[in-house]
Amino acid sequence: MSLLILSTVLFLGAIVIVTWLHNQAWLDVRTPHVPTPPGGPPISVLVPARNEEKNIRRCVEALLAQDYPNFQVLVLDDRSTDSTSAILAELSARDSRLVILAGRELPAAWAGKPHALHQAAASATGEWLLFLDADTFLHPNALSAALAAAKKSQADMYTVMTEQLTGSFWEKTVMPLVLTALSVGFSPRKVNDPNTRDAIANGQFIFIRRDIYDSIGGHEAVKDQIVEDKALSEKVKWGGHRLIVADGRGIAQTRMYTDLPSMWEGWTKNIYLGLSDRPGLLLLGVFGAALALMAAFVLPAWPIFGLVWYLNSGGWMALVVVLEALLVWAYILFARMKVNQNMGISPWYALTTPLGAGVFAAMMLTSAWKVLSGQGVTWKGRNYKNHR
């Protein structure tokens, strides 16, 4: 009877937790396509590029294909050692709207990306600035749509969650789980509520009024922070300006990582920095890791345990345990299939949930350990210690 009670408690708890986890990512603000405007304020698109030979051509060509009539593209070549510089030189020779800037050596007090964007912003002439990652690819209507949506929502900073492209097995297994976890830590509805202090931005696509950017001190105000997008959003919102996080899946796509090693480096860095300055999130992170470990190990073992118990004269109580385990499995698979479908991933990848949860738990625990032990993080070939 005690085993049946334990199974029932787990069953009820699992249903509540799964429902809660999958009801946080409400992106109420959309970024629909709009007719090409006949004119508009000048927009400067700023792209930091450090060893981006895999992405930079596609990124820049998509920018130069924008239907918005008044924009410039500035790419800051951040001392790349691969073929990024050669690709940019070729592209700039074909289109005068593309300006290539040579990045200066990184000062001791700066993190790499804020320094790159600070340099690019100094050369920008637009009334609006779009900070765009080199692994993000825009629909031709993206600038027109973002400007229209930002004006409609009266946003001073308009950031979107892009469509996440996945190719490898590990991307499709881990990325959906990570994005679900992020929606729990940073609810879009809370971020968009001016009465809360919740603030987050997606550095892949940050659209901000130039006067607001200058008034908060630009990237110099967040120069020591590796997760500069979150820090910049806090400067905007806490300064009394309007921050909007929106659904941008129709206007922008991103391929963040291409394999497990790059995903591990990137997400352990992001999780570490997200946890390092918020003790409450550190506890939530450890709790999330515990849930992920349960999903990785308890879920597969639960129905097997019930079946073994039944085969060893467990009777009707063992059958109830098996049924409860299978119902939880069915509910989780249904929820994960919906997430995968929204990301353009085969619903069958929901079956990899225990494996993905195990990898996610390992990333969470590694990041938490880095916080507690005071270790730094490595990103883009640079090691950062004592940075937030």
Buried (B, 14 or more C-beta within 10 A) or exposed (E): EEBBEEBEEBBEEBBEBBEEBBEBBEBEBBBEBBEEBEEBEBBBBBBBBBBBBBBBBBBBBBBBEBBBBEBBBBBBBBBBEEBBBEBBEEBBEEEEEBBBBEBEEBEEEBBBBBBBBBBBBEEBEBBBBBBBBBBBBBBBBBBBBBBBBBEBBEBBBBBBBBBBBBEBEBBBBBBBBBBBBBBBBBBBBBBBEEEEEBBBBBBBBBBBBBEBBEBBEBBBBBBBBBBBBBBBBBBBBEEEBBBBBBBBBBBBBBBBBBEBEBBBBBBBBBBBBBBBBEEEBBEBBBEBBEBBBBBBBBBBEBBEBBBEBBEEEBEEBBBBBBBBBEBBBEBBBEBBBEBBEBBEBEBEBBBBBBBBBBBBBBBBBBBBEBBEEEEBBEBBEBEBEEBB
